[in-house]
Amino acid sequence: MDVSGVLGAAMTGVSDRLTAGLQAQDRLQAPFRDTAALISLAGGLAALLVIVWAIATHADGAIAAGASLATLAAFEAASAAARVLDAGAQASASARRLLERLQDAKSTYGGDTVLQSALP
């Protein structure tokens, strides 16, 4: 991040926190990203299998292409749904961090005034 060397040691802590945050986000997203990739791969293989089946049985090419595309679309929709599931994990982690910050602020400043000012 520091190309010209003017940021100094103060930015080292910020850089470390940014790196740790990005790594934590990657750990949250990795299982869903991997699952989505496997579903997409399975969809591609199933679509290819439909085409191979159509060639082997001398089926109508247009029907086989349509069936192959429909199969691929169904698997891609399932893959997109798997990618969306990581939002729940991210929201949970964000809520946990917010709760920790609010509890720290409450213990530091005392009372519920911090919570009342943080929540509309």
C-alpha positions in Angstrom: 0.0 0.0 0.0 2.8 2.4 0.8 4.6 2.9 -2.5 6.3 6.2 -1.8 7.2 5.5 1.8 5.5 8.5 3.3 2.8 6.8 5.3 5.1 5.7 8.1 4.5 3.3 10.9 1.1 4.6 11.8 -0.4 3.1 8.7 1.1 -0.3 9.5 -1.6 -1.0 12.1 -4.3 0.1 9.6 -2.8 -2.1 6.9 -2.7 -5.1 9.3 -6.4 -4.5 10.3 -7.4 -4.2 6.7 -5.6 -7.4 5.8 -7.1 -9.3 8.7 -10.6 -8.0 7.8 -10.1 -9.2 4.2 -8.9 -12.6 5.3 -11.9 -12.9 7.7 -14.2 -12.0 4.9 -12.6 -14.5 2.6 -13.0 -17.3 5.2 -16.7 -16.5 5.5 -17.2 -16.6 1.7 -15.0 -19.5 0.8 -17.4 -22.4 1.6 -20.2 -20.7 -0.4 -17.9 -19.8 -3.3 -16.7 -23.4 -3.5 -20.2 -24.8 -3.3 -21.3 -22.5 -6.1 -18.4 -23.5 -8.3 -19.2 -27.2 -7.8 -22.8 -26.6 -8.7 -21.8 -24.7 -11.8 -19.5 -27.5 -12.8 -22.2 -30.1 -12.2 -24.5 -28.0 -14.4 -22.0 -27.8 -17.2 -21.4 -31.6 -17.1 -25.1 -32.3 -17.0 -25.7 -30.0 -20.1 -22.8 -31.7 -21.9 -24.3 -35.1 -21.0 -27.7 -34.0 -22.5 -25.9 -33.1 -25.8 -23.9 -36.4 -25.8 -27.2 -38.3 -25.2 -28.9 -36.4 -28.1 -26.0 -37.2 -30.4 -26.0 -40.9 -29.4 -29.7 -41.3 -29.9 -30.0 -39.1 -33.0 -32.5 -36.9 -31.3 -33.6 -33.5 -32.7 -30.7 -31.0 -32.3 -32.9 -28.0 -31.5 -34.7 -29.9 -28.7 -31.4 -31.2 -27.3 -29.9 -27.7 -27.4 -32.9 -26.3 -25.6 -32.8 -29.1 -23.0 -29.1 -28.6 -22.5 -29.6 -24.8 -22.0 -32.5 -25.4 -19.6 -30.4 -27.8 -17.6 -27.5 -25.3 -17.5 -29.8 -22.5 -16.5 -31.3 -24.5 -13.6 -27.8 -25.3 -12.2 -26.7 -21.7 -12.6 -29.7 -20.5 -10.7 -28.9 -23.0 -7.9 -25.3 -21.7 -8.0 -26.4 -18.1 -7.7 -28.5 -19.1 -4.7 -25.5 -20.7 -3.0 -23.5 -17.5 -3.6 -26.3 -15.4 -1.9 -26.1 -17.6 1.2 -22.9 -16.0 2.3 -24.8 -12.8 3.0 -26.3 -14.5 6.1 -22.8 -15.3 7.4 -21.6 -11.8 6.7 -24.6 -10.2 8.4 -24.1 -12.4 11.5 -20.4 -11.5 11.7 -21.3 -7.8 11.3 -24.0 -8.0 14.0 -21.5 -9.7 16.4 -18.9 -6.9 15.8 -21.5 -4.2 16.3 -22.7 -5.8 19.6 -19.1 -6.0 20.8 -18.6 -2.3 20.0 -21.8 -1.3 21.7 -21.0 -3.3 24.8 -17.5 -1.8 25.0 -19.0 1.7 24.6 -21.6 0.9 27.3 -19.0 -0.3 29.7 -16.7 2.7 29.0 -19.4 5.4 29.2 -21.9 3.6 31.4 -25.6 3.5 31.2 -27.9 3.0 28.2 -27.3 6.4 26.6 -24.8 4.9 24.2 -27.3 2.4 23.0 -30.0 5.0 22.8 -27.8 7.3 20.7 -26.7 4.4 18.4 -30.1 3.1 17.7 -32.8 5.3 16.2 
